[in-house]
Amino acid sequence: LQHYFIQSNLRYGKKLDETPEEMALKLYSTELYEWNHRCWEKLNSSYSYQKKAFLDQIEDSDDNNNDDFEQQMNEFYNSYLLSNKENFDQYTKDWRQANIKLMYLSCRAIKSRLLKNTKQTINILNIKRSTG
């Protein structure tokens, strides 16, 4: 599984002038995307399974009143959210922590790129100064 951005722009291969910090950022962002995808896939699968079971239960009952159906679905959604509150809260906590790490790694990658470009510029200026 790869994010479209990873596939099209970042690639898994190392760029010729890529810094270790840029590579770490790229790998972590890929891992984070895959983790997020797995979490939501699991939550969506659970939701779909429970909703289907609930709808099957409603279908088996004799009561087919639309107003009653809407009320029952509302109760189902509320019940689902409450019963999975701990899962959602844990996901939110983990997601926030992961994004803080992602921002940290982004700052490190930007800093390393700036330092590398500055060093290259200084080297070019020194070469021009010594030859000219």
C-alpha positions in Angstrom: 0.0 0.0 0.0 1.4 3.4 -1.0 -0.1 6.8 -0.9 -0.5 8.4 -4.3 1.8 11.2 -3.4 4.5 8.7 -2.4 4.1 6.8 -5.6 4.1 9.8 -7.9 6.5 12.3 -6.3 8.7 10.8 -3.6 9.4 7.3 -4.8 11.0 4.8 -2.4 14.4 5.2 -4.0 16.9 7.7 -2.6 17.5 10.9 -4.6 21.1 11.5 -5.5 21.4 14.5 -3.2 18.9 13.4 -0.5 19.9 14.1 3.1 19.4 11.4 5.7 16.8 13.6 7.4 14.8 13.9 4.1 14.9 10.1 3.8 13.7 9.7 7.4 10.8 12.1 6.7 9.9 10.2 3.6 9.9 6.8 5.3 8.0 8.0 8.4 5.3 9.8 6.3 4.8 6.5 4.3 4.5 4.5 7.6 2.1 7.1 9.0 -0.1 6.9 5.9 -0.2 3.1 6.0 -1.0 3.1 9.7 -3.8 5.6 9.2 -5.2 3.6 6.3 -5.2 0.4 8.4 -6.9 2.1 11.3 -9.7 3.5 9.2 -10.0 0.3 7.2 -10.5 -1.6 10.5 -13.0 1.0 11.9 -15.0 1.1 8.6 -15.1 -2.6 8.4 -16.4 -2.8 12.0 -19.0 -0.1 11.3 -20.2 -1.8 8.1 -20.5 -5.2 9.8 -22.5 -3.8 12.8 -24.7 -1.7 10.5 -25.5 -4.7 8.3 -26.4 -6.7 11.4 -28.6 -3.9 12.7 -30.4 -3.5 9.3 -30.9 -7.2 9.1 -32.4 -7.2 12.6 -34.8 -4.3 11.6 -35.7 -6.0 8.4 -36.7 -9.1 10.3 -39.0 -7.1 12.6 -42.6 -6.4 11.5 -42.3 -2.6 12.1 -41.5 -0.8 8.7 -42.5 2.7 9.7 -40.2 5.3 8.1 -40.2 7.6 11.2 -39.5 4.7 13.4 -36.7 3.6 11.1 -35.0 7.0 11.2 -35.2 6.9 15.0 -33.8 3.4 15.1 -30.9 4.4 12.8 -30.2 7.5 14.9 -30.1 5.3 18.0 -27.8 2.9 16.2 -25.3 5.6 15.2 -25.3 7.1 18.7 -24.8 3.6 20.2 -22.0 2.9 17.7 -20.2 6.1 18.5 -20.5 5.6 22.2 -19.4 2.0 22.1 -16.3 2.9 20.0 -15.4 6.2 21.9 -12.3 4.7 23.4 -11.1 3.5 20.0 -11.7 6.9 18.4 -10.1 8.7 21.3 -7.0 6.5 21.1 -6.8 7.0 17.4 -7.0 10.8 17.8 -4.3 10.7 20.5 -2.0 8.5 18.4 -2.7 10.6 15.3 -1.8 13.8 17.0 1.4 12.4 18.4 2.4 11.0 15.0 1.7 14.4 13.4 3.9 16.2 15.9 6.7 13.8 15.1 6.0 14.4 11.4 6.3 18.1 11.9 9.5 17.6 13.8 11.0 15.4 11.0 9.8 18.0 8.4 11.7 20.8 10.2 14.8 18.6 10.4 14.6 17.8 6.7 14.2 21.5 5.8 17.1 22.5 8.0 19.3 19.8 6.5 18.4 20.9 3.0 19.1 24.5 3.8 22.5 23.6 5.3 23.4 21.4 2.4 22.5 24.1 -0.1 24.3 26.8 1.9 27.5 24.6 2.0 27.2 24.0 -1.8 26.8 27.7 -2.4 29.8 28.5 -0.3 31.9 25.9 -2.0 31.0 27.3 -5.4 31.8 30.8 -4.3 35.2 29.7 -2.9 36.0 27.9 -6.2 35.1 31.0 -8.2 37.2 33.2 -5.9 40.2 30.9 -6.1 40.1 30.6 -9.9 39.2 34.1 -10.8 
